[in-house]
Amino acid sequence: MEMNILKSSKDEIELEFESLTLVEILRVYLNKDSAVTFTAWKRNHPTEKPVLKVKAKGKIAIKAVDDAVSAISKDLDKLGAGFKKMK
């Protein structure tokens, strides 16, 4: 996964991703975080990469993104374990 940091401060971060799917999943998980006051993505044109903007209060914005990625990873591990049990 390739990610570029376009803008970064304590309370706000803008990240550019290769995958629209990953950006949407991150947006959903970030919206679950009470410290995140705003999260949305945009893509000016279908040929351009999506940009995710995150604003946080009471937590560093990059920490909120890191927490969301950890939660996604944990949920995927649980899902994988569930599939292994089905075999």
C-alpha positions in Angstrom: 0.0 0.0 0.0 1.4 3.3 -1.0 0.5 6.4 1.0 1.8 10.0 0.6 1.4 12.6 3.3 0.3 15.8 1.7 -0.2 18.0 4.8 0.4 17.2 8.4 -0.1 19.1 11.7 -1.0 18.0 15.2 -4.8 18.2 14.6 -5.1 17.7 10.9 -3.6 15.4 8.2 -4.2 14.9 4.5 -3.1 11.6 3.0 -3.1 10.4 -0.6 -3.7 6.7 -1.3 -3.6 4.4 -4.3 -6.8 2.6 -3.4 -10.3 4.1 -3.2 -11.4 1.1 -1.3 -8.8 1.5 1.5 -9.7 5.2 1.8 -13.4 4.4 2.3 -12.7 1.7 4.9 -10.4 4.1 6.8 -13.1 6.8 6.7 -15.6 4.4 8.3 -13.2 3.4 11.0 -12.1 6.9 11.7 -15.7 8.0 12.1 -16.0 5.6 15.0 -13.2 7.5 16.9 -14.7 10.1 19.2 -11.5 12.2 19.0 -12.0 12.6 15.2 -14.0 15.7 14.5 -14.0 15.4 10.6 -12.9 12.8 8.1 -13.7 12.7 4.4 -12.1 11.8 1.1 -12.2 13.5 -2.2 -11.0 12.8 -5.7 -11.1 15.6 -8.2 -11.1 13.3 -11.2 -11.4 9.5 -11.6 -7.8 9.4 -13.0 -6.5 11.0 -9.8 -5.7 9.4 -6.5 -8.1 9.9 -3.6 -7.1 12.2 -0.7 -8.3 11.5 2.9 -8.5 14.5 5.2 -8.7 13.9 9.0 -9.2 16.4 11.8 -8.9 15.4 15.4 -9.3 17.1 18.8 -7.7 15.7 21.9 -5.6 13.2 19.8 -2.9 13.7 17.2 -4.4 13.2 13.8 -1.7 10.7 12.6 -2.3 8.7 15.8 -6.1 8.5 15.0 -5.1 7.1 11.5 -2.7 4.6 13.1 -5.4 3.5 15.5 -7.9 3.0 12.7 -5.4 0.9 10.7 -4.8 -1.2 13.8 -8.5 -1.8 14.3 -8.9 -2.7 10.6 -6.0 -5.2 10.9 -7.4 -6.7 14.1 -10.9 -7.2 12.4 -9.3 -8.8 9.4 -7.3 -11.2 11.6 -10.6 -12.2 13.3 -12.2 -12.7 10.0 -9.3 -14.8 8.7 -9.4 -16.9 11.9 -13.2 -17.5 11.3 -12.6 -18.7 7.8 -9.8 -21.1 9.0 -12.3 -22.6 11.5 -14.7 -23.4 8.7 -12.2 -25.7 7.0 
